[in-house]
Amino acid sequence: MSDIDGIRTGRHCVFAMHVHLVFVTKLRHKVFADRHLSRIEAMMPDVCADFEAELVEFNGANNHVHLLVNYPPKVAVARLVNSLKGVSSRRLRQEFPDLARHYYRANKLWSGSYFAGSVDGAPRSVVKQYIEQQNRPA
């Protein structure tokens, strides 16, 4: 796939699809410090790459994260979300055993729900700026 000014091409299509994702921690517990968010930010592009998607912007607070993802039309957003949440939860549990107290009985970091919004309604730059301005913990 080639990328020309934000417009990507596949074998049989030309597209510019972006989704704004928000993942919230289980019971909105304040779990994350900057080190956790930095690690999540480092692992998300690899997961996106498995779907031929691109992480455009990432930020978060102590109980949620925001992602702006450019993805191809062949990808189901629900499958992408499932992979992003599953991989990040599993790796964080391995790398930060101190987070175990927030998992409780279910061994889940993330809430079962998520927000996914099409960025077509707002200029991409506005959504990107919104994500950049999140109050990241120190």
N, C-alpha and C positions, 0 to 999 in steps of 0.2 A: 504494500500500500504506500502511496506517496502522500505527502502532506504539503499543500500549497495554500498559504494564508488562512489556515484554519479549516480549509475544506479538504477532506480526505477522499481518496478514491480506492475502490476495491476493484475486483475483476469486472463486476457488472453494475457498479453503482458509484455515485458520487454523493457524499454526505458530510454533514456537520452536526453531529448529535452530542449534546452535553446534558448531563444530569447532575443535580445538586443532591447529595446524599447526606443524611444526618443519622448517626447511630447514637443511641442513648444507653448509658450503663443500666444494668439491672437495678430496679427500684430507685433510679437516679442517684445512687450513692456516689459521693465525691471521691473517686478512686485515683484519678490521674494527677501526676506531677509532670513537670516538663520532660523528665527522662522517659516516662512512659509514652508521652505524645511523640517525642522524637523517634522512639523505636517504632511506633505505629506508622509514623510518616515514612520511615525507611523501608518498611515491609510492604506497604500498600502498592507502590509502583510495580513490584514484582508480580503481585497477584493480578493487577490490572493487565500487565503484559501477557499473562496466560490467556486472556480474553481478547487480545489485540486492542486493548483499551489503553488510555493514557490518563494518569493522574495529573490534572492541571493545577490544582490548588488543594492544600490541606491545612487545617488548623483545628484547634479544639479547646475545650475548657476542662474543668476537673470532672465533669460528668457526661460529656458528649463530645463527638467529633463531627466536623464538616468536611466533605470531600466534593470536589468538582471534577467530574470524570468525563472525558471524551471517549465515546464508545461506538463501535460499528453497529449497523442495523441488525446484524445476525445474532447479536448478543441479547439475551433476555436479562433485563435489569435485575429481576429476582434472583437469577442464578449468580450474577456478578455480586450482588449484595450478600448472598449466602456464603460465597467463597471468601469475600473480604472479611466478614464477621467471623467466620469459622477459623480461618487461618490466623487472624490477629488474636483471637481469644486463646487459641491453642498455644501459639508462640509466646504470648505474654505470660501465660500460666507457667510455661517452662522456664522463661528467662527471669521472671520476677515472682519467686515463691511468696513474697510478702503480700501479693494481691489475693492469695487464697482465701483470706478472711472475708473478702467481698463476694466470693462465689457462692457461699452458703451451701445448701445441699445439692443444688442443681448443677454445679460446676459450669455456670454460665456467667460470662462477664457482661454481655450485651443483653438488653431487653429484646424480647421476641419481635418487636415492631421496629419500623424505621420510617424515615421520611425520604421520598424520592420526588423531586420536582424537576420538570422540564425547564431548561434555561431559556427556551425560545421566547417566553413571555417577557423576559427582562434582558437587557444587554448583558452579555457574558462578563464584561468588565465590572458591572455593578455587583453581580453575584460574587465574582472573584474578590472585589474590594470588601464586601460583607464578610467573607470567610477570613480574609487577612486581618480584619479588625476584631476577631474574637478575643476575649480576655483569657489568654493562655496563662496557666499558673506558673509561678517561678520555680 
